[in-house]
Structures are given as C-alpha cells and as structure tokens.
C-alpha cells in the first residue's frame, strides 16, 4: 500500500497557537512534522543525539541558528542539521514561517497525556 499525507490540507488548517510543531507522519525510520512560527516568535528544536534533521522552508523567511552559526533562510531552502545540534529559529518578519521538519530516525513517541 501507498501512504499519502495531504500536506496541502495541513497547510490550510488554521492554528491559534503561535508556535506549532504538528506531526504529519511517522514510520520506523523517519518522522515528518509541520513547524509554524508566527512573527516575532523564537522557537527551538532540541538537539538529538541519535537523529539527523532536515528543515525545508515552505513559506516565509527567518533566521536559523545551528552550532553557533546563524543564517537567514526562505522558501525553498533546506537546512540540514547533524546529530547532536539544536536548531533555533527567530521569525523577525511580518509573515508566519512554515517549514517541513524531517527527523530520522524518529524520536521516541511522547507518552499519552493522563486524563
């Protein structure tokens, strides 16, 4: 079977939160999440000792920092993050930043919240 994730649908969903990391799909080898950061916000993805990340900017422009190096990235840029490095994004412009984050292998799933 073929698994399909409708990224277009995920992009059209509205979110009231200013910082959102929404998991779209997860397999045994990778995880894909949509990362949204509103104007004026700063967000961080913690370092992962055993996983690499890719951050593909879909919409917007923001400053990304990895390993003490800061770079402004916009739509179409792919940031490759090695194991053991965290990622900080600062959205200093007027529009929302939207990026697709790939983590391979996926991080352990969070335990379910207690009722």
N, C-alpha and C positions, 0 to 999 in steps of 0.2 A: 504494500500500500504506500501511497504518497501522502505525507503530512504537509499541509499548507497552512500558513499563518497569513491572515489578511492584514498586512501592515497598513494599508490604506484605511481600513476600518479603525485600527488602533490609533492612527494619526488624527482621525476625526473625532474620537471620543474626547469630550471636554473633561478637564480636571480643575477643580478649585484649588488644589494644593499648589504651592509654589515650587516645591522640589518633588519630583516623581521619578521613581525607578520601577517600571512596570514589567514584570516578566512576561514575555510573549510565548516562549517555547523553551523546553528543556529536554535534553536527551542524556544518555550516559556519558557522552563525550563533550557536550557544549551546552551553553545557555545563552539565550538572546533576550535582551531587555530594552525597552524604550526609556530613554533618560530625558526628562524635561526639566529645564532650569529657567525660571522666569527672570525678567530684567532685574538687575540689582542684587541677585542672589549669588551665593557661593555654595558649591557642593563638593563633596569628596567621595571617591570610591576607595575604600581601604585597600592596602597592599595585600596581595595574595601570594603566599609562599610557594604554592604549587600550581598556579594557574597564570596564563597569559590573557591579556585583554586586548580587544580592538574596539575603538570608539569611532564610528562613522558619523560625521556630522551630516544630518539630513536637512536642517533648516537653522538659520541664524549664524551668528559669529560670536565667539567667546574666547577668552584666554584660558589655555590649558597649561598646567604645570605637572611635570613628571621628573623626578630625580633632580629637582632644583633648577630645571630648565623650563622657561615659560615661552609659549608660542601662541599666537592668535591663529585660530582655525575657523574656517567657514564651510558652507555647504560643499559636500564632495570630498572633503579632507578625511583621511583615515589615519588615526593616531594609533600606533602600535605600542602597547605597554608591556614591558617584560615582567617576568615573575619578580615578586618582592618589591614592586614600586606602586605607590599610591598615585591617584590621579585627582587633581584639584581643578575645578572649572569655575571661572568667575565670569558671569554674564554682565558686562558693563554697558551693553547697548539697550535699545528700546524694545526689541523683539524677543520672544521666547526662543531658547536654544532647544532643539530636538535632535537627539543622537541615538543611534542603534549601538548598544554595547554587547559585544560577544565575549564570553568568558569560557576558556577551555583549559582543562576540564571544568565542569561547573562546580561552584562552591557547594558545600553541604546545604541541603534544604533547611530552612528555619523550622523549628518545631511549631506545631499548631498552637494558636493562642488559646488560653484557658477560657471557658465560658464565663 
